[in-house]
Amino acid sequence: MYIENQRYIFNKPKKKAWKKKVLTMVVLAALGYGAFLFFSKENVESKHLEEQTQDEEKIEEQKIDEKIVEHIVEEGDIPAEVFAKYAGLDANEMETLLSCSEDVYDFTNLRIGQKIDFIFGKNDELEKIKYYLGTEKVVVAEKEGYVFNVCKEDIQYNAEEEVIHIKIDEFFYKDAMDAGLSEASILEVADVFSFDIDFMTDIRQGDEAIIVYEKRKTLEGEQATDGNILAAKFTNVGQDYFAYYFEVDGEGSHYDSDGKELLRQFLKAPLSYSRISSGYTGARLHPITKKVTAHYQIDYAAPIGTPVVSTARGTVSSAGYEGGWGNIVRIKHDNGYTTHYGHLSAYGKGVKSGVFISQGQVVGYVGSTGWSTGPHLDYGMRLNGSPINPLSLKLPKGEPLASEKMSQFEELKETYLNLIK
């Protein structure tokens, strides 16, 4: 009994020691595994950081190795000669470029004023060509062996939202410029509100506008053209008008407070500011011939050099000097409409017969060429060959947003409403 008890007493502490050893081993194993995880993670993160640093260094080295030659397309430029001079392409390589890019862009159609970057790598070998389509898109042709990989990309910018307050003291164009808004943005504001406000006759001293827009810089930090008008409120004779930029399936447009699209086939007028010096009439005493004749167009008096925009998208049917019209641009639009813009002092960049023109694109500048007693724009419109009065043209607002998009639009509207109240 005593021996059993002794054996029992002797075994009990032995059991405790065994448990303690097991517990110690578990703790050590856990600590070891934790240390393994910690150092493994440290090694992985360190390796990842090292690889990232190496990648950044490679990119920087690549940038250092790159040489960029820039060319702005000029009047008289022949595409084949431009690519031969700046990229070193011979006739066969030029044919290859055109073949590889036929589904993306026709490089024989270089537009005056557009920029082309020719990018060379080591040993001055051509790596890629970048042709800028305005301020939003760029066509990239990357040389891969004997062929070109061609695609169209969005131009990347760093953008910040800017808010500008404009109070009308003299006229919208000047006051907006004085407030810091660019010419392109001023024209866009006028386009957006053109069917609610006549910027030639409706603007009054004391009217106000609040504009939210994208202030953009290139990725290199240089100042770039302004981006979209994101939201705007225009107060005209006490009446508030709103516009919000909203994208549907990747396509952006401006909508009013009810979600109806503001864009229509024709803008209300081709100028951002002016006054009507002669209206649409069947009997007018001509200031030069002194004869009573029909005047089936609108004369807008404005300073020489005022930008003139196309009121609708279309194709230039002619651009040149025509006797009494002076320098004139004629444009053919959809649905049987045509417009003309006469007495211009100069034409917009790249405006010539056969060129496609966007709505709101500058087609020329106010002048006094031809039979003219002072600087003004002669603006006319025809439907299937018959003259119509542009001021009496009634076009409905665009279609409202689909119901499933309205909740997103309302959220966006609330975001900007606090900025433009």
C-alpha positions in Angstrom: 0.0 0.0 0.0 2.7 2.3 0.9 4.7 1.4 -2.2 1.7 1.9 -4.3 1.1 5.2 -2.7 4.7 6.0 -3.1 4.6 5.0 -6.7 1.5 7.1 -7.1 3.1 10.0 -5.4 6.2 9.5 -7.5 4.3 9.3 -10.8 2.2 12.4 -10.3 4.9 15.0 -10.5 6.3 13.0 -13.5 3.0 13.5 -15.3 3.1 17.2 -14.5 6.6 17.4 -16.0 5.4 15.7 -19.1 2.6 18.2 -19.5 4.9 21.1 -18.9 7.3 19.7 -21.6 4.5 19.4 -24.1 3.2 22.8 -23.3 6.7 24.2 -23.7 7.2 22.5 -27.0 3.9 23.8 -28.3 4.7 27.4 -27.2 8.2 27.1 -28.8 6.7 25.7 -31.9 4.1 28.5 -32.1 6.8 31.1 -31.5 9.0 29.5 -34.1 6.1 29.3 -36.6 5.2 33.0 -35.8 8.8 34.0 -36.3 8.9 32.0 -39.6 5.8 33.8 -40.8 7.1 37.2 -39.7 10.5 36.8 -41.3 8.9 35.2 -44.4 6.5 38.1 -44.7 9.4 40.5 -44.1 11.4 38.7 -46.8 8.5 38.7 -49.2 7.7 42.4 -48.6 11.4 43.2 -48.8 11.7 41.2 -52.1 8.5 42.9 -53.4 9.8 46.3 -52.5 13.2 45.5 -54.1 11.4 44.3 -57.3 9.2 47.4 -57.3 12.2 49.7 -56.9 14.0 47.8 -59.7 10.9 48.2 -61.9 10.8 51.9 -61.2 14.5 52.3 -61.9 14.0 50.4 -65.2 11.1 52.8 -66.2 13.3 55.8 -65.3 16.2 54.3 -67.2 13.8 53.7 -70.1 12.6 57.3 -69.9 16.2 58.6 -69.9 17.0 56.4 -72.9 13.9 57.7 -74.8 14.1 60.5 -77.2 10.9 62.3 -78.3 10.7 64.4 -81.4 7.6 66.5 -81.7 5.9 67.8 -84.8 2.8 70.0 -85.2 1.0 69.3 -88.5 1.2 72.4 -90.7 -0.7 73.4 -93.8 0.8 71.7 -96.9 2.2 68.7 -94.9 2.3 65.5 -96.9 1.9 62.5 -94.5 4.4 60.3 -96.2 7.0 63.0 -96.1 6.3 63.8 -92.4 6.8 60.1 -91.4 9.9 59.8 -93.6 11.4 63.0 -92.2 10.7 62.4 -88.5 10.3 58.6 -88.1 12.6 57.5 -90.9 9.9 55.4 -92.5 10.5 54.3 -96.1 7.7 53.6 -98.6 7.3 50.0 -97.6 7.2 50.8 -93.8 4.7 53.6 -94.5 2.5 51.1 -96.3 2.8 48.7 -93.4 1.8 51.4 -90.9 -1.3 52.3 -93.0 -2.2 48.6 -93.2 -1.8 48.0 -89.5 -3.8 51.1 -88.6 -6.7 50.9 -91.1 -9.2 49.8 -88.4 -8.1 52.5 -86.0 -7.1 55.6 -87.8 -6.2 56.7 -91.4 -2.7 58.3 -91.0 -3.1 59.9 -94.5 -5.6 62.2 -92.8 -3.4 64.4 -90.7 -5.2 67.5 -89.4 -3.5 70.9 -89.2 -2.6 71.9 -85.7 -2.5 68.4 -84.3 0.6 67.1 -82.5 2.6 64.0 -83.4 5.3 62.5 -81.1 8.0 60.2 -82.5 9.5 58.2 -79.7 13.0 56.6 -80.2 14.7 54.2 -77.9 18.3 52.9 -77.7 20.4 53.3 -80.8 17.8 55.9 -82.0 15.5 53.1 -83.2 11.8 54.1 -83.6 9.7 52.6 -80.8 6.3 54.3 -81.2 4.3 57.1 -82.8 1.7 59.1 -80.9 -0.8 61.2 -82.9 -3.0 63.3 -80.8 -6.7 63.6 -81.8 -7.6 66.8 -80.1 -7.3 66.9 -76.3 -9.0 63.6 -75.3 -7.7 60.8 -77.5 -4.3 59.7 -78.9 -3.6 57.1 -81.6 -0.5 55.0 -80.5 1.4 53.0 -83.1 4.0 50.8 -81.4 6.6 49.2 -83.6 7.1 45.5 -83.0 9.6 44.1 -85.4 8.4 44.7 -88.9 4.8 45.6 -88.0 2.9 48.2 -85.9 0.5 47.5 -83.0 -2.0 50.4 -83.3 -4.6 51.4 -80.8 -6.6 54.4 -79.6 -6.1 55.5 -76.0 -7.5 58.2 -73.7 -5.0 61.0 -73.0 -4.2 60.8 -69.3 -4.3 63.9 -67.2 -4.1 64.9 -63.5 -7.4 66.8 -63.0 -8.8 68.9 -60.1 -12.2 70.4 -59.8 -12.2 74.2 -60.0 -15.1 76.5 -59.2 -15.4 79.9 -61.0 -17.9 82.7 -60.2 -18.7 85.0 -63.1 -20.7 88.2 -62.8 -21.8 89.9 -66.0 -20.6 93.4 -66.1 -19.9 94.0 -69.8 -20.6 90.7 -71.8 -20.3 87.0 -71.0 -17.2 86.2 -73.1 -15.0 89.0 -71.7 -16.2 88.6 -68.1 -15.7 84.9 -68.2 -12.2 85.3 -69.6 -11.4 87.9 -66.9 -12.6 85.3 -64.3 -10.1 82.8 -65.6 -12.2 80.5 -67.8 -10.6 79.4 -71.0 -12.0 80.2 -74.4 -12.9 76.5 -75.1 -14.8 76.3 -71.7 -16.6 79.6 -72.4 -17.8 78.2 -75.7 -18.9 75.0 -74.0 -20.9 76.9 -71.4 -22.6 78.9 -74.2 -23.4 75.6 -76.0 -24.8 73.9 -73.0 -27.3 76.7 -72.2 -27.8 77.8 -75.8 -31.4 76.6 -76.0 -32.5 78.2 -72.7 -30.5 81.4 -73.1 -29.8 83.5 -76.2 -26.2 84.7 -75.5 -26.7 87.4 -78.1 -29.9 89.1 -76.9 -30.8 87.7 -73.5 -27.7 88.4 -71.4 -28.1 91.3 -68.9 -25.7 93.2 -66.7 -25.9 91.6 -63.3 -26.5 88.1 -64.6 -24.3 85.5 -62.9 -22.8 82.1 -63.6 -21.1 79.5 -61.3 -19.1 76.9 -63.2 -17.5 73.7 -61.9 -14.9 72.3 -64.4 -11.9 70.1 -64.7 -8.6 72.0 -64.4 -6.1 69.7 -66.0 -2.3 69.1 -66.1 -0.3 66.7 -68.1 1.3 63.8 -66.2 4.6 65.8 -66.4 2.9 68.6 -64.5 2.5 71.0 -67.4 -0.7 73.0 -67.8 -3.2 71.4 -70.2 -6.5 72.3 -71.8 -9.4 72.4 -69.4 -11.6 69.3 -69.2 -15.4 69.0 -69.0 -17.8 71.4 -67.6 -19.0 69.2 -64.7 -21.8 71.4 -63.4 -23.1 74.9 -64.0 -25.7 77.4 -62.9 -26.5 80.4 -65.0 -28.8 83.1 -63.6 -30.4 85.1 -66.4 -32.8 87.9 -65.4 -33.4 86.2 -62.1 -34.1 82.8 -63.6 -31.8 79.9 -62.7 -30.7 77.3 -65.3 -28.7 74.2 -64.3 -26.6 71.7 -66.2 -24.8 68.5 -65.0 -22.3 66.4 -66.9 -23.4 62.7 -66.6 -22.0 59.6 -68.4 -24.2 56.8 -69.8 -22.4 53.7 -71.0 -19.1 55.7 -71.3 -20.7 58.5 -73.3 -21.0 61.9 -71.5 -23.5 64.7 -72.0 -25.1 67.6 -70.1 -28.5 67.2 -68.5 -30.9 69.7 -66.9 -32.2 69.3 -63.4 -34.9 66.9 -64.6 -32.4 64.6 -66.3 -33.2 65.7 -69.8 -30.3 66.0 -72.3 -29.5 69.6 -73.2 -27.7 68.8 -76.5 -29.8 69.2 -79.6 -29.0 69.0 -83.3 -28.4 72.7 -83.7 -27.0 75.3 -81.3 -29.2 78.4 -81.0 -26.4 80.6 -82.4 -22.9 80.4 -83.8 -21.4 83.0 -81.5 -20.8 83.2 -77.8 -21.7 86.9 -77.7 -22.8 89.7 -80.1 -25.9 91.6 -81.2 -28.2 91.1 -84.1 -27.6 93.9 -86.6 -29.9 92.6 -89.3 -32.6 90.0 -89.0 -34.3 87.5 -91.3 -36.6 89.3 -93.6 -38.0 89.2 -97.1 -37.4 92.9 -97.7 -34.3 94.8 -96.5 -32.6 97.9 -97.9 -29.1 96.7 -98.7 -26.5 99.0 -97.1 -24.2 98.9 -100.1 -26.4 98.4 -103.2 -29.2 100.6 -101.7 -31.7 98.2 -103.2 -34.6 96.4 -101.3 -33.8 92.7 -101.4 -34.6 89.6 -99.3 -32.2 88.9 -96.4 -32.8 85.3 -95.5 -30.1 85.1 -92.9 -29.1 86.7 -89.6 -26.3 89.2 -89.2 -24.5 89.2 -85.9 -22.4 92.3 -85.1 -19.2 91.4 -83.2 -15.6 92.5 -83.0 -13.1 91.1 -85.6 -11.6 87.9 -84.4 -14.6 86.7 -82.4 -14.7 82.8 -82.7 -17.5 81.5 -84.9 -18.6 77.9 -84.2 -20.6 75.4 -86.3 -24.1 75.1 -84.9 -24.3 71.4 -85.7 -22.1 68.6 -86.8 -21.6 68.1 -90.5 -19.2 68.1 -93.4 -17.7 71.3 -95.0 -19.0 71.5 -98.5 -16.9 74.6 -99.3 -14.6 77.1 -97.6 -13.2 80.0 -99.6 -13.8 83.5 -101.0 -17.1 84.1 -102.7 -17.6 87.7 -104.0 -20.0 89.6 -101.8 -19.9 86.8 -99.1 -16.2 87.3 -98.6 -14.5 84.4 -96.8 -17.4 81.9 -96.2 -17.8 78.4 -94.9 -20.7 76.2 -96.0 -21.6 73.1 -94.1 -23.9 70.2 -94.9 -25.7 68.6 -91.9 -28.0 65.7 -91.2 -31.7 65.7 -92.2 -31.3 68.0 -95.2 -30.0 71.1 -93.3 -27.2 73.3 -94.5 -25.6 76.4 -92.9 -23.2 79.1 -94.0 -20.9 81.5 -92.2 -19.9 84.6 -94.2 -17.6 87.7 -94.1 -15.0 85.8 -92.0 -11.6 87.3 -91.3 -10.0 83.8 -91.1 -10.9 80.2 -91.1 -10.6 77.7 -88.2 -7.7 75.3 -88.2 -8.1 72.5 -90.7 -11.4 73.9 -92.0 -11.6 73.0 -95.7 -13.9 71.2 -98.2 -14.7 67.6 -97.2 -13.6 67.9 -93.5 -16.0 66.6 -90.8 -16.9 69.3 -88.3 -18.2 68.8 -84.7 -21.0 70.8 -83.1 -19.4 73.8 -81.4 -16.1 73.5 -83.4 -14.5 76.8 -84.4 -15.0 77.2 -88.2 -13.7 80.8 -88.5 -13.5 84.3 -87.0 -15.7 87.3 -87.4 -14.4 89.7 -90.1 -15.6 92.2 -92.7 -14.6 90.6 -96.0 -16.7 90.9 -99.1 -19.7 93.3 -99.2 -19.6 94.5 -95.6 -19.9 97.8 -93.9 -18.5 96.6 -90.6 -17.3 93.5 -88.7 -20.2 91.0 -88.4 -21.1 87.4 -89.2 -23.7 86.5 -91.9 -25.3 83.3 -90.7 -27.8 81.4 -92.8 -29.7 78.1 -92.7 -31.5 76.1 -95.3 -33.7 73.0 -95.3 -33.6 70.9 -98.5 -32.5 74.1 -100.3 -35.1 76.5 -99.0 -34.1 79.3 -96.6 -35.4 79.1 -93.0 -35.1 81.4 -90.1 -32.6 80.0 -87.6 -34.2 82.0 -84.7 -37.6 80.4 -85.3 -36.2 76.8 -85.5 -37.9 74.8 -82.8 -36.1 71.7 -81.6 -37.2 69.7 -78.6 -34.9 68.9 -75.7 -33.2 65.6 -75.7 -34.6 62.4 -74.3 -34.7 62.1 -70.5 -32.5 59.6 -68.7 -33.7 56.0 -68.4 -35.4 55.4 -65.0 -32.6 53.0 -63.9 -30.1 55.8 -64.3 -32.0 58.5 -62.4 -30.9 57.5 -58.9 -27.2 57.8 -60.0 -28.0 61.1 -61.7 -29.7 62.4 -58.5 -26.7 61.5 -56.4 -24.4 63.3 -58.8 -26.7 66.3 -58.8 -26.8 66.6 -55.1 -22.9 66.5 -55.0 -22.6 69.5 -57.2 -25.7 71.4 -56.0 -23.8 72.4 -52.9 -21.0 74.0 -55.0 -23.3 75.9 -57.4 -26.1 77.1 -55.1 
